[in-house]
Amino acid sequence: MGMLYVVPTPVGNLEDMTMRAIATLRSSDLILAEDTRNTMRLLKHFDIHTPMQSHHKFNEHKTVESLVQRMLGGETISLVSDAGTPAISDPGFMLVRACARQGVEVICLPGATAFVPALVNAALPCDRFWFEGFLPVKKGRQTRLKELALLPVSFILYESPHRVLKTLSQLQEYCGLDREASVSREISKLYEETVRGSLSELIVHFTAHEPRGEFVIVVSGTH
């Protein structure tokens, strides 16, 4: 019987790729990639020639069963996303669940993910925390913000640059002007930056400095 490897890839700096991840991708029969164009650049950099197949949120429900059958037949398949660890705000959960249900071994390699360095850099309590990921864009967004505002622990959001100010303003509405928070962008990349302060201070900062890159917002819990 084959198996499934869940392989984290760098969120920015290619040097964050582990030696084990490189070896796993090289020895696999197939690599499932969220975007084959992005993954091809990674494979070329590390001289990896394993065949690829597209696997993303729009097609995963159609291909999961056939992929599981291939692994039951002896193939070893590696799953990667565009950046970070698959299934964490990225495709992957459906395949992992199907493998687990049908007895295919799943091994997730340790590696890069954006929220851990952002949480540590925030300098907010991190012994316990809530990872929310992306908020709903429309339906259910206000309800979720109200619920998050009541959490007694730090919570973590992923956000795109064009919605950062909107999200910070909504967080201020539900959490209050003085709630401590942190915004990290471009983690492990050349222009990596973490800005800390109250929600109102962060709004002032990103009003004056246009948000660019990929963002992680960390908000302190209620006291």
N, C-alpha and C positions, 0 to 999 in steps of 0.2 A: 504494500500500500504506500502511496505517496503521502505528501503532507503540504500544509500551507504555512509559509513564513510571512509574517507581517513585518515589513522592513521600513523603519523610519528613515527619512531622507532630510538633508539639511534645510533649515528654514531660511538660511542666508549664506553663511560661509561654508564653502564646500569642504573645508578641513574638518567640519563637524561630522562628516561621514565616517563611520567606524570601519575598522578593518574587517570585522565580522560581517557587517552589512555588505561590503564589497564582495567578500568571498561567497556569501549566500546568493547574491544576485548572479554571480558568475556560474555557480554550480546548479542553478535552477533550470528546469526545462522550459519555463515560461515566466515572464514578468507581466503582471497586470498593472497597467498605468492609468492614472486618472486622466492625464493628458500626455499622449505619446510624444508630442513635440517637446514638451518640457523635460520629460524623462530621457529622451534621446540625448539631450545635451549633457545630462548627468552621466549616462552610460558611456558616451564618447570620452568624457573627461577621465573616467576611471578604466577605460579600455575594456568595457564589458560588452559582449556580443550576443547575449541571450535574446531569443525572440521575444517580442512584445505583443500585447493585445490591449485594446482600449477597455477600461473598466471604470465607469463613472455612474453618477446618480441617475442618469437617464436610461442606462441600459442594464444596470446590475441585476434588476429583478428578472430580466429575460435570460441572463447567462449563468446565473448562480448554479442551477441544477446541472448543466452540462460541465461546468468547471469542477464541481464536486465529483462527478462521475470520472473525470479524467484523473483526479487525485486518487479515487478509489481504485483506478486501474494502474496506479503506480507512479504517476507524474508528481514531481515536486514543483509547486508554484509559489512565486513570491508576489506579494501585493505591496505596491507603493502608491502614495498620493503625490500631489505636486510639491508638497513641503510638509515636514513634520511626520507625525505618526498616523497612519491610516485609521479610520473609524473615529478619530477625535475631531469632530466638526468636519469630517471628510468621509467619502464612501468607504465601506469595508465591513460594517456591522452585519449586513445581510449575508455576506459570504462566510464570515467567521461563525455566525449562528448556524448556517446550513452545514458547515463542516463539523461543528460540535455535535449537532443532532444526528449526523450520519457516521460518526466515529472516526472522522479524519483528524489526525493530530494537528493542532495549531500551535505555532511558536511565534510569539511576538518579541522581536529583538528590542532591547532598550536603546534609546536614542533621542534625537532632537524632537522637541515639542515647544511651541512658543510660550505657553502660559506659565511654565515653571520658572524660567529666568525672569519673566515679567513680575511674577508674584514675589520672588526673592528681592528683586530690585526695588519693588514698591516701598520697602521698609515699613510695611504694615503687618499686623499680626498674621502669621501664616502657619501656626501649629494646626489650625483647622481652617478649611476654606470651602467655598462652593464654586464649582466650575459651571458656568452657564453657557459659555460659547456664544453663538450669534443669537440675538434677540429676534423675535418675530418682526418682520418688516411692517406689517399692518395688523391683521387680526390677532388679538390677544396680547399685543405689545404693552398697552397701558396696564392691563391686569398683571402681567409678569413683572413690570417695573415696581408696582405697588408691593408685590410679594417679596421681591429682592430687597427693597428698602427696609424691610422688617427683619432681615436675617441678622443673627447675632455674630456672624463670622464674615470675614472678608470674602467678596465675591468677584468673579472674573468674567469679563466679556470680551469677545472678539468683535472688531468693528472695521468697516471699510472707511477710507479717508473722507469720502463725501458725506458720511453720516456721523462723523465724530462729534461735531458741534451740536447736532440735533440730539444725539444720545446724552452728551454731557448736560445739556439744558434740561432734558427730561429727568435725568438722575437728580439734578439740583432741585427740580420741582417736587420729587417724591422723597428724597433723602435729606434735603435742606442745604442751605448755602455753605455751611461750614463743615460738611462731611468730608473727611480726609480721603484722598484718592490719588491714583498714580496713572499716568498714561505712558506706555512704552511703544515705540515704533521702530520698524526696521531691525528687529532683533537679530543680532550676529552679523548684520550687514555693515557697510562702510559708514552710513549715517545713522547708526543706532543711537537712540536718545530715550531717556526716561525723564519725565517732568512730574514732580510731586507737588501737592498742595491741596487746598480745599477745592471743591467742585467749582466754586465761583472763580477762584484764581486760575484754574485750568481753562475755564471758558474764556477768560481774558487773554490767556496765553495763545490759545489756538484761534482766537479771533484775529490776533495780531500776526500769527504765523500760520500760513496756510497748511492744513494737514496734508501730508504726503506719506505714502507707504502703507504698510499693514500695521494695524493698531491692536494693542491689548490694553484694556482698561481694568484696573483693580480698584475696588471701592471698599473702604473699611466697614465693618459691621456696626450695628447699633451698640451703644455703650450702656 
